[in-house]
């Protein structure tokens, strides 16, 4: 009997091309999925870092305000529309701290601890001419569009730039002696930035901070130590 020849059947060129096309589509879909997951993870990580940084900044803001100290011959708390300046207790004296909005970012400057009234008054006036490269200056938060501060006085939130009460009745630490109006140091600040501000103004009961971002607005209220609503 004649033997039947068995022919081995392989893939045709068309079948190979179709299989390669299918694998290419699957690889592209898989890559897009991995890329999407990576981007989503990066966005989530960036949002977490921003939230963490914002929390740290607000904690420092609250610590500064709760450590405000009067009686140094300069305003204990003052806001000029762009910068909040305050005197606060430190480990070995008093510190001048300035929170300012500049170039779309929030900056914090803190002086070295001071013990002499003359040094405190000099640093207070120099803090009105900060350039951003002074020792003790930090860029603490970026992408800030606007900064507004309000003081809680007479059972209402008021613009921090408006004149406050001069009566020290509710002030737990009134400055001793006659009210002091700080004078600019010789050769120091001059002009509108160095306009004298009364150092006897009573502290508000609370401070409200409003920061505007491209994604919305943040409001933080802080009750000053020893004060009450």
C-alpha positions in Angstrom: 0.0 0.0 0.0 1.2 3.4 -0.8 2.2 5.5 2.2 0.3 8.7 2.9 2.6 11.7 3.3 1.7 13.9 6.3 2.4 17.6 5.6 3.2 19.8 8.7 0.9 22.8 8.7 2.5 26.1 9.8 1.2 29.7 10.2 0.6 31.7 7.2 2.2 35.1 6.8 -1.3 36.7 7.3 -1.8 34.9 10.6 1.6 36.0 11.8 0.9 39.6 10.9 -2.5 39.5 12.6 -1.0 38.0 15.8 1.8 40.6 15.8 -0.8 43.4 15.4 -2.9 42.0 18.3 0.2 41.8 20.6 1.2 45.4 19.6 -2.3 46.7 20.5 -2.2 44.8 23.8 1.3 46.1 24.6 0.1 49.7 23.8 -2.9 49.4 26.1 -0.8 47.9 28.9 1.7 50.7 28.6 -1.0 53.4 28.7 -2.5 51.7 31.7 0.9 51.6 33.5 1.6 55.2 32.5 -1.8 56.4 33.7 -1.2 54.6 37.1 2.2 56.2 37.4 0.9 59.7 36.6 -2.0 59.2 39.1 0.5 58.1 41.8 2.7 61.2 41.1 -0.3 63.5 41.3 -1.4 61.9 44.5 2.1 62.2 46.0 2.4 65.8 45.0 -1.0 66.6 46.6 0.0 64.8 49.8 3.3 66.7 49.9 1.4 70.0 49.4 -1.1 69.1 52.2 1.7 68.1 54.5 3.7 71.4 53.8 0.5 73.5 54.3 -0.2 71.8 57.6 3.4 72.5 58.8 3.2 76.1 57.7 -0.1 76.6 59.6 1.3 75.0 62.7 4.2 77.4 62.6 1.8 80.3 62.0 -0.2 79.3 65.1 2.9 78.9 67.3 4.1 82.3 66.3 0.7 83.9 67.1 0.3 82.1 70.4 3.7 83.3 71.6 3.0 87.0 70.8 4.5 89.2 73.6 3.9 92.9 74.2 6.0 95.4 76.1 9.0 95.5 73.7 8.6 99.1 72.7 7.2 98.1 69.2 3.8 96.9 68.0 3.3 93.3 69.2 1.2 92.6 66.1 0.7 94.7 62.9 -0.4 94.0 59.4 0.3 96.4 56.5 -1.6 94.6 53.7 1.3 92.4 52.6 3.2 91.6 55.8 2.2 90.6 59.3 4.9 91.5 61.8 4.9 90.3 65.4 7.1 90.1 68.5 7.2 86.7 70.1 8.9 85.0 73.0 12.0 82.9 72.3 14.3 80.7 74.3 16.7 83.6 75.2 14.7 86.8 74.5 12.3 88.1 72.0 12.1 87.4 68.3 10.7 89.6 65.5 8.8 87.5 62.9 7.4 88.7 59.6 5.0 86.7 57.4 4.8 88.2 53.9 3.4 87.5 50.5 5.9 88.2 47.8 6.3 86.9 44.2 3.3 84.5 44.5 4.7 82.8 47.6 4.4 83.0 51.4 7.7 83.9 53.2 8.6 83.8 56.9 11.5 85.8 58.4 12.6 85.5 62.0 15.3 87.5 63.7 17.8 86.1 66.1 16.7 86.3 69.8 17.0 89.9 71.1 17.2 91.2 74.6 17.8 95.0 74.2 14.9 97.3 73.4 17.1 99.3 71.0 17.9 96.1 69.0 14.2 95.1 68.9 13.1 98.5 67.6 15.9 98.6 65.0 15.0 95.1 63.7 11.3 96.0 63.7 11.9 98.8 61.2 14.4 96.8 59.2 11.8 94.2 58.8 9.8 96.6 56.7 12.5 96.4 54.0 13.0 92.7 53.6 14.3 91.6 50.3 14.1 87.8 50.8 17.8 87.0 51.1 18.2 88.0 54.7 19.4 85.3 57.2 16.4 83.7 58.8 14.2 84.0 55.7 12.4 80.9 54.3 10.0 80.5 51.4 7.4 78.4 53.2 4.6 78.1 50.7 4.3 78.6 46.9 1.4 79.3 44.5 -0.3 81.7 46.9 -2.4 84.3 45.0 -3.5 86.6 47.9 -3.1 86.9 51.6 -5.5 88.7 53.9 -5.5 89.1 57.7 -8.4 90.0 60.0 -8.4 90.8 63.7 -11.2 89.8 66.1 -12.1 93.0 68.1 -15.3 94.1 69.8 -17.1 90.8 69.0 -16.5 91.1 65.2 -13.8 90.4 62.6 -12.3 93.6 61.3 -9.7 94.5 58.7 -6.3 94.2 60.4 -5.2 97.5 58.8 -7.8 99.5 60.7 -6.9 101.2 63.9 -7.5 99.0 67.0 -8.4 99.9 70.6 -5.8 101.9 72.4 -7.2 100.9 75.7 -5.1 98.3 77.6 -8.0 97.2 79.9 -8.2 93.8 78.3 -4.4 93.5 77.7 -3.0 90.9 80.1 0.6 92.2 79.5 0.3 96.0 79.1 3.6 97.8 78.5 4.9 99.6 81.5 5.3 103.4 81.6 4.0 105.7 78.9 3.0 104.3 75.5 6.1 104.0 73.3 6.2 105.0 69.7 9.3 103.3 68.1 11.7 105.5 66.2 13.6 104.4 63.1 17.3 103.8 63.7 19.8 106.3 62.5 20.6 105.6 58.8 17.8 103.0 58.8 14.4 102.8 57.3 12.7 106.0 56.2 9.7 107.2 54.3 6.2 105.7 54.4 7.5 102.2 55.3 8.9 103.6 58.5 5.8 105.5 59.6 5.5 105.2 63.4 2.9 102.8 64.8 1.7 102.9 68.4 3.2 100.1 70.5 0.3 100.4 73.0 -2.4 99.1 70.8 -4.3 96.3 72.6 -4.0 92.8 71.1 -7.0 91.4 69.3 -8.7 88.3 70.7 -8.0 86.3 67.5 -6.4 86.5 64.1 -7.9 85.2 60.9 -5.7 84.2 57.9 -7.1 83.9 54.4 -4.9 82.5 51.6 -6.1 82.3 48.1 -4.9 79.6 45.7 -5.8 78.7 42.2 -7.8 75.8 43.5 -9.7 77.8 46.2 -9.4 79.7 49.5 -8.1 78.6 52.9 -9.2 80.3 56.1 -7.5 79.7 59.5 -8.6 81.3 62.8 -6.2 81.4 65.7 -7.2 82.4 69.3 -4.4 84.4 70.9 -3.1 83.1 74.3 -4.8 84.9 77.2 -7.5 86.4 75.0 -11.1 85.4 74.7 -13.9 85.8 72.1 
